[in-house]
């Protein structure tokens, strides 16, 4: 049902030493040439007084804009299973459990009714995705049971699927199908060849993918609202932490940078539709990731 939640995390996989080092500097957003506005930015610097707050044990708000707006998008940084093996990384299960708790809190306290997970769903007759193959009775609220379900290597389960199974929250997809498929193709090529030119092309497409998902959010939320599937324009968007620095960069300047190669999707700097249409945005990092300086450094959200 869900495919490709871990596309961006290819950059942290160990193909061989050269590919690993190159991916760390090329695939992650925010290299000096691409995210100059984030240069010198730290998670500590981003922490300010927020109108939206979440329980500290679940995560940390690192950026917020237009928090007073009734229509809100809550962006949650993810840690995925390995895109090569499908197995959880050391921090993945705990992070996924924290994402589940953040999602619970947003559903209960902020009346969030729509979940927009990174990744492309197998297309059906509509954008809505069937409930995960889990009964609500099978999900227990205690942390031990939650982490056991998320760490089960026999089947793919993540926080998004558990939230969908546990609460009456709708799912919708915001990926561009062609772009998503092109990136999957390049990922396969990069795994086989380790080519630097392929990695560079992949980096460009990932940047385009990030901006495309952001631009798609208002239309998808509006579509669900007009169809009567949700009662308010509030949604949570879960995405790999490697995208978060770039997203904050876009939110700060209120626009999207054009692709470096001038590709067809954006021929010039485009205004960020989320902001132009009056949305507020809150960016949240799960507690385990917020306390991991190595991960924050790779994503240019560190305190240095």
N, C-alpha and C positions, 0 to 999 in steps of 0.2 A: 504493500500500500504506500509506504513512504520510501522514496529513493533519494540518495545523494545528500543527506543532511550534513555530510562531512566534506564537501568539496574543497573548501578553503584549507582544511587541515592537512591536505596533501603536503603543504610546505614544511610540516614538522616530521614527515616520515623519513626513515633512514634508507634511502635507495643506495647511496654510497656517500662517502664523505664530501665529495665535491658538490653533488646534487643537494645534499643537506644544507651545506653552507650557503650555496647559491639561493636555494629556496627561502632560507631564513631572511635573506636580504632583498630578494626580488619578489617573492610571492606575497609576503606580508605587506599590507598597505602602509603608507607612511614613510617610504624611503625619502630622503631629503628632497629629491626632485619632484616628488608627488604630493607631499604633505607638509610643505614648508610652514603652513599656518599652525601645525601642531608641534613644530620644533621647540624644544624646551618645555613643553606642556607636561604636566604631571597629574596623576590622579589626585594628589594632595592639593594641587593648585585649583583643580576643578571643583573641589568640595566647597560648597557655599550653603547658605541657608535656603532650604527648598520648601515650597508649599506642599509638595508631596513628599512623604517620608515612608520608609518601610522598616520593618523590624531589623535591627542591626545584625542579628544572627543569621539572617537570610542573605543579605547583600548590601550593596552601597550604591547610592545615586552619585554618578560622576559627572553628569551634565543634565541641565534642564533648561528648557526654553518655553516661554508662554505657559507657565504652570497653571495660570488662572483660567485658561480656556476650557469650556465644557467638553470639547472634543479633544481627546488625548490619545497619543500613541506611546506605549511603554516598550522601549527597546531593551531586550535582555541579552547580554553577551553569553554565548554558549561555550561549552567544552564538549567535543564529540568523541565518540569511539573512533578508533583508528580506521581511516579510510582504506587501509591495505588489508588488515586482519579482521576488522569488525569487533575487536575486543576493546573493552574499556581501558583508557589510560589510567595511571595511578590516581589522578584527581577527578576523573570523569564522573564516577558514581556519586561522589559527594556533591559535585557541582550540579549534576542533574537533579539530585534531591533538593538542593537549594532553589533551583529554578522551579521545581514543582511547588515548593512552599511560597516562593514569590508569586507564582501564578495563582495559587489559592488565595493569597492575600489580596491580589488585585481583583479577583472575581468577587470576593466577599466585601471588600472595603471600598472599591472603586467601580463596582458594577461593570467590569470588563466582560464583554460577551462574545468577543471575536478573537481567535488566535491565528496568527499569521506565521507559520513556521518556515524557516529557510528550507529549500528543497522543492523538488517537483513531484507532485502526486501523479499517479497513473490517471489519465483523464477519463472522466465518466460523463454522464449526461449534463452535469452542472459543475460548478466550481467547488461545491461542498464535498467534503471527504467523509466516507463512512466512518463510524465510530471504530476505534481500535478493537481488536479481537480480545477484549477484556471486559468482564462484567464489573459493574460498580461494586458488587459485593466482594470481588476478589482483591480490591485495593484497600489495605488497612492504613489508618493514618499514622501509626507509629513509625518512627524513623528506621528502626531495624528492618521492618517488613518492606518499607519503601525502598531502601537501599538494596535489599535482596532482589526485589523485582527489577530494579534498574541495572543491577550487575549480572543478571542472568545471561550468560553467553550463548545459551541454546536458542534464544530468539531475540530479535531486535525490539527493544522497548526503550523509549526515552521519556523525558518529562512531558513533552507535548502530547504524546499518546496517552499517558496516564491522566493528564488533565482532561483530555477529551473523553476518556472513559469514566472519569470520576465526577465530572461536572457538566451541566448543560451549556457547554461553550461550543460555538461553531468554529469550524476550521475553514480557511480559504487560502488559496495559493496566490503568490505575487511574483513568481518567477516568469521570465520570458522563456518559452519552451525551446526555441531555436538556440538562444544563447546558452541555455543550460546544457543542451545536447552537445553544442560545440565545445564547451568546457570539458565535459566528460570525455569527449574524443581526445582532446589535447592531454588530459590527465593520463589516459592510457598510453599515448605516445611518449609522454615525458617519463613515465615509469619504465618503458622499454629502452629509451635512448638516453635519457638524462641530458638532452640537448639544451644548451643555454638559449638558443633562439626560440625553442618551443616554450621554455620557461618564461621568456620575455613576452611572447604572444599570450601565454596563459595569464600573466600578470595584467596585461592590458584588458583582456576579456573579463577578468575578475573585477577590476575597477568598474568596467561598464556594467557588469552584473549588479554590483552594489548599488550604483546610481539608478539602474532600471527598477530594482526592487523598491527603492525609496519612492520613486516617482509613481509606481503602481499602487502604493498603499491607499491614497485618498479615493481613487476610483473603486477599488475593491471594497473598502469600508462603506462608501456611499451606495454601492450596488446592494450590499447586504442590508443596509438600513432601509432603502427604498422598497426592497422585497419583503420587508417585515420580519426578517430573520433576527434582527437585533433591535433593541429599543433605544440605543444611544450610539454615538459615533466614538466609541472607545475600543481600542484593540491592543493586544500585546504582540510584539514581533520578536521572535527568538532567532538569533543569528550568531554565527561563530565570532568569537572575540576578536579575531584578526581583522574583521570588518569595522570594528567599533571606532577606532581612531579616525578612519576616513569618513565615517558617518558624522562624527562630531565636527570634523572639518567642514563638511557640507552645511551642517546646521548653523555653524558660526557665520559663514559668509552668505547663507541663504540662497546659494546657487550651486550648480554642478559644473565642474570643469569639463571641457570637451575632451574626448579621447585624443591621445597624443598622435594617432595616425589619421585623425579626421574621419573616422568611420561613419557609416550611414546613420547610426542611431542618434548621434548628437553632432550637429554641424557647428554649434557655437555654445557658449555658456548658457545654460537653461536655469530659470528660476526654480527653486525647490517648491514643488506643488504643495507639500505638506504645510509649509509656512504661509504661502500665498492664500491657501484655502482656510486659514485660521486655526490650524491644529497646534496644540501644545505637544511637546515631545520630552520624555524623561528617559534617560539612558541609565540602566542599572547593570552592575556587575555582581554576580554571585560572590558571597563572602570568601570562599576558598580562592577564587581567582583574584579578588581584590587584595588578598594578602600574599600573593605569589609574585615577588618582584621580578623573577626571571620571565614569567609569562607577560607581565605588564611591560617589561622592557622590550620584548619582542614586538609587542603591539603599540609601542610608543605611548604608553600610559603610565610609565614608571615615575618615581619621585625624584629621579636624577635630573 
